[in-house]
């Protein structure tokens, strides 16, 4: 199978997680044991996908085999994978174009990206690198999350801050949902770079630092980014309502710019700006 050993291992763990989380009733299968309604056997997935049990078992074991695109598509259909999860599966197998592991992680966004972030004020905006390190931000984002300016560079990683900074947890009324959603998006984006030292470092230290991360990581949730409403409980500006967007400069495709725009009729950006202004 194409891909690194890390990618083969990830593919196997992903398939196993999805198999164990599958609802048996969705397949017309009876419960197994006492009130067990989740989880399919390997032979059930193999039969429904039209592949041999041995072949499917080798996939879950991360063996160095070469499954066809048709086999992977069949398994994806059987497991009811979403489009994003299907693309993730193919990317780990070498069938879908993904980010190159040779692309260096951007530590600081270029000057013109900083100027772009500043021009988006009073809307909070920041830029993240491939390993989700925060590579730049504007004053409005610093007003929303002051710790971005004071965190050590090695800890200025969005995923690290979401799972370890108490301020972020208090800022997000839906922290449990949002933290898992961020992790699912991180996983979808970084799958093709598994084995990259920067990404491995972030994952391993988060496993040690956050029980919530460790639990969520084991679920293998995969989601692509979607613009959506976000609510923040700011200690000074109060409840803020924004819409969350993601953009990528054409000349810096490995940088994502995250932009928060106020919901229609909301004065959230103005209230945040006033909260950040020095009192005369």
C-alpha positions as CSV (number, residue, x, y, z in Angstrom):
1,X,0.0,0.0,0.0
2,X,1.3,3.5,-0.8
3,X,2.1,5.7,2.1
4,X,4.4,5.5,5.1
5,X,4.2,3.1,8.0
6,X,2.6,5.8,10.1
7,X,-0.1,6.3,7.4
8,X,-0.8,2.5,7.2
9,X,-1.1,2.4,11.0
10,X,-3.4,5.4,11.0
11,X,-5.6,3.8,8.2
12,X,-6.0,0.6,10.2
13,X,-6.9,2.4,13.4
14,X,-9.3,4.6,11.6
15,X,-11.1,1.7,10.0
16,X,-11.3,-0.2,13.3
17,X,-12.7,2.9,15.1
18,X,-15.3,3.3,12.4
19,X,-16.2,-0.4,12.5
20,X,-16.5,-0.4,16.3
21,X,-18.7,2.7,16.3
22,X,-21.1,1.5,13.5
23,X,-24.7,1.0,14.5
24,X,-25.8,-2.6,13.8
25,X,-29.4,-1.6,13.2
26,X,-28.3,0.5,10.2
27,X,-27.1,-2.8,8.6
28,X,-30.2,-4.8,9.5
29,X,-28.0,-6.9,11.9
30,X,-29.1,-8.1,15.3
31,X,-27.5,-7.0,18.6
32,X,-24.5,-9.1,19.8
33,X,-24.6,-10.1,23.4
34,X,-26.4,-8.2,26.0
35,X,-27.7,-4.9,24.6
36,X,-24.7,-4.4,22.3
37,X,-26.0,-2.3,19.4
38,X,-22.7,-0.9,18.2
39,X,-19.8,-2.6,16.4
40,X,-19.5,-4.9,13.4
41,X,-17.2,-7.9,13.1
42,X,-14.4,-7.8,10.6
43,X,-16.1,-10.6,8.7
44,X,-19.3,-8.6,8.5
45,X,-17.5,-5.6,7.0
46,X,-15.6,-7.8,4.6
47,X,-18.8,-9.6,3.4
48,X,-20.7,-6.4,2.9
49,X,-17.8,-4.8,1.1
50,X,-17.2,-7.8,-1.2
51,X,-13.6,-8.5,0.0
52,X,-12.0,-11.4,1.8
53,X,-11.8,-11.3,5.6
54,X,-8.0,-11.8,5.3
55,X,-7.7,-8.8,3.1
56,X,-9.8,-6.6,5.3
57,X,-8.0,-7.8,8.4
58,X,-4.7,-6.8,6.8
59,X,-6.0,-3.4,6.1
60,X,-6.9,-2.9,9.8
61,X,-3.5,-4.3,10.8
62,X,-1.7,-1.7,8.7
63,X,0.0,-4.4,6.6
64,X,2.1,-3.2,3.6
65,X,-0.4,-4.2,1.0
66,X,-1.8,-2.4,-2.1
67,X,-5.6,-2.3,-2.0
68,X,-7.3,-1.1,-5.1
69,X,-9.3,2.1,-5.3
70,X,-12.4,0.0,-5.8
71,X,-11.8,-2.0,-2.6
72,X,-11.3,1.2,-0.6
73,X,-14.4,2.8,-2.1
74,X,-16.4,-0.3,-1.2
75,X,-15.2,-0.3,2.4
76,X,-16.0,3.4,2.6
77,X,-19.5,2.8,1.4
78,X,-20.0,-0.1,3.8
79,X,-18.8,2.0,6.8
80,X,-21.1,4.9,5.7
81,X,-18.1,7.3,5.6
82,X,-18.8,10.9,4.9
83,X,-17.1,12.6,1.9
84,X,-14.4,14.0,4.1
85,X,-13.8,10.7,5.8
86,X,-13.7,8.9,2.4
87,X,-11.1,11.4,1.1
88,X,-9.1,10.9,4.3
89,X,-9.1,7.2,3.8
90,X,-8.0,7.6,0.2
91,X,-5.3,10.1,1.1
92,X,-3.8,7.7,3.6
93,X,-3.7,5.1,0.8
94,X,-2.0,7.3,-1.7
95,X,-5.0,7.7,-4.0
96,X,-6.0,11.3,-3.3
97,X,-3.8,14.3,-3.6
98,X,-2.7,15.6,-0.2
99,X,-0.3,17.9,1.4
100,X,3.3,17.0,0.8
101,X,5.4,15.9,3.8
102,X,8.2,17.9,2.3
103,X,6.5,21.2,2.8
104,X,8.1,23.1,5.6
105,X,5.9,24.3,8.5
106,X,5.4,28.1,8.4
107,X,6.6,29.5,11.7
108,X,5.6,33.2,11.0
109,X,3.3,34.4,8.3
110,X,4.9,36.8,5.7
111,X,4.6,40.5,6.1
112,X,1.9,40.8,3.4
113,X,-0.2,38.3,5.2
114,X,0.2,40.3,8.4
115,X,-1.0,43.4,6.6
116,X,-4.0,41.4,5.3
117,X,-4.9,40.3,8.8
118,X,-4.6,44.0,10.0
119,X,-6.9,45.1,7.2
120,X,-9.6,42.8,8.4
121,X,-10.1,44.7,11.6
122,X,-12.3,45.2,13.6
123,X,-13.0,41.5,12.8
124,X,-10.7,39.0,14.6
125,X,-8.5,37.1,12.3
126,X,-5.4,34.9,12.6
127,X,-3.3,32.6,10.4
128,X,-2.4,29.0,11.1
129,X,0.5,26.9,9.7
130,X,0.2,23.2,8.6
131,X,0.8,22.0,12.1
132,X,-1.8,24.5,13.4
133,X,0.8,26.8,14.9
134,X,-0.6,30.3,15.0
135,X,1.6,32.2,12.5
136,X,0.0,35.6,12.8
137,X,-3.0,37.6,14.1
138,X,-4.5,41.0,14.3
139,X,-5.2,43.2,17.2
140,X,-8.9,42.2,17.2
141,X,-8.0,38.6,17.7
142,X,-5.6,39.5,20.5
143,X,-8.5,41.3,22.1
144,X,-10.6,38.1,21.9
145,X,-7.7,35.9,23.0
146,X,-5.0,38.0,24.8
147,X,-2.8,34.9,25.6
148,X,-1.9,34.6,21.9
149,X,0.6,37.4,22.4
150,X,2.1,36.1,25.6
151,X,2.2,32.4,25.0
152,X,5.7,30.9,24.2
153,X,6.2,30.3,20.5
154,X,6.4,26.5,21.0
155,X,2.9,26.6,22.7
156,X,1.3,29.0,20.3
157,X,-0.5,26.1,18.6
158,X,-4.3,26.3,18.2
159,X,-4.9,22.7,19.1
160,X,-2.6,22.9,22.2
161,X,-4.3,26.1,23.4
162,X,-7.8,24.8,22.9
163,X,-7.1,21.7,25.0
164,X,-4.8,23.1,27.6
165,X,-5.6,26.8,28.2
166,X,-8.2,27.5,30.9
167,X,-9.0,30.9,29.3
168,X,-10.0,29.2,26.1
169,X,-12.2,26.8,27.9
170,X,-14.0,29.6,29.7
171,X,-14.2,31.6,26.4
172,X,-16.1,28.8,24.7
173,X,-19.5,27.9,26.1
174,X,-19.6,24.8,23.9
175,X,-16.0,23.8,24.6
176,X,-16.7,20.1,24.6
177,X,-18.2,20.2,21.1
178,X,-15.8,22.8,19.7
179,X,-12.7,21.1,20.9
180,X,-13.7,17.8,19.3
181,X,-14.7,19.6,16.1
182,X,-11.3,21.3,15.9
183,X,-9.5,18.0,16.5
184,X,-11.6,16.3,13.7
185,X,-10.6,19.2,11.3
186,X,-7.0,18.9,12.4
187,X,-7.0,15.2,11.7
188,X,-8.6,15.7,8.3
189,X,-6.0,18.3,7.3
190,X,-2.9,16.5,8.6
191,X,-3.6,12.9,7.6
192,X,-1.4,13.1,4.6
193,X,1.4,14.5,6.8
194,X,1.4,11.8,9.4
195,X,4.9,11.1,10.5
196,X,5.9,14.8,10.1
197,X,8.0,15.6,13.2
198,X,6.0,18.8,14.0
199,X,2.6,17.1,13.8
200,X,3.8,14.0,15.7
201,X,5.2,16.3,18.4
202,X,1.9,18.1,18.8
203,X,-0.1,14.9,19.0
204,X,2.1,13.1,21.5
205,X,2.5,16.0,23.9
206,X,-1.3,16.6,23.8
207,X,-1.9,12.9,24.6
208,X,0.2,13.4,27.8
209,X,-1.2,16.8,28.7
210,X,-5.0,16.4,28.1
211,X,-7.2,13.4,29.0
212,X,-9.9,15.0,26.9
213,X,-7.6,15.1,23.9
214,X,-6.6,11.4,24.4
215,X,-10.2,10.4,24.5
216,X,-11.2,12.4,21.5
217,X,-8.1,11.2,19.5
218,X,-9.2,7.6,20.0
219,X,-12.6,8.3,18.4
220,X,-11.0,9.0,14.9
221,X,-13.6,11.7,14.1
222,X,-12.9,13.3,10.7
223,X,-14.5,16.6,9.5
224,X,-13.7,19.1,6.8
225,X,-13.9,22.8,7.7
226,X,-17.3,24.4,7.4
227,X,-18.2,28.0,8.0
228,X,-20.5,28.2,11.0
229,X,-21.7,30.3,13.9
230,X,-19.5,30.7,16.9
231,X,-20.3,32.1,20.3
232,X,-17.8,33.4,22.8
233,X,-18.2,34.5,26.5
234,X,-15.6,37.3,26.7
235,X,-14.8,38.5,30.2
236,X,-15.2,42.2,29.3
237,X,-17.2,42.4,26.1
238,X,-19.8,39.8,27.1
239,X,-21.4,37.3,24.8
240,X,-20.0,37.7,21.2
241,X,-21.6,36.1,18.1
242,X,-19.6,35.6,15.0
243,X,-19.5,33.6,11.9
244,X,-16.4,31.5,11.4
245,X,-14.6,31.4,8.0
246,X,-11.4,30.0,6.5
247,X,-9.4,31.4,3.6
248,X,-6.1,30.5,2.0
249,X,-3.9,33.1,0.2
250,X,-3.1,31.8,-3.3
251,X,0.6,32.5,-2.8
252,X,0.7,30.9,0.6
253,X,-1.5,27.8,0.2
254,X,-0.2,26.1,3.4
255,X,-1.5,29.0,5.5
256,X,-5.1,29.2,6.5
257,X,-6.6,32.5,7.5
258,X,-9.4,32.2,10.1
259,X,-11.8,35.1,10.1
260,X,-14.6,35.9,12.5
261,X,-17.3,38.2,11.0
262,X,-20.3,39.4,13.1
263,X,-23.6,37.8,12.6
264,X,-26.1,40.1,10.7
265,X,-27.3,42.8,13.1
266,X,-24.7,41.9,15.7
267,X,-22.4,44.6,17.2
268,X,-19.9,42.0,18.5
269,X,-16.9,43.4,16.6
270,X,-17.6,46.9,17.9
271,X,-18.1,45.8,21.5
272,X,-14.9,43.7,21.3
273,X,-13.0,46.7,20.0
274,X,-14.3,48.9,22.8
275,X,-13.4,46.3,25.4
276,X,-9.8,46.3,24.0
277,X,-9.5,50.2,24.0
278,X,-7.6,51.8,26.9
279,X,-9.8,53.6,29.3
280,X,-9.2,57.4,29.2
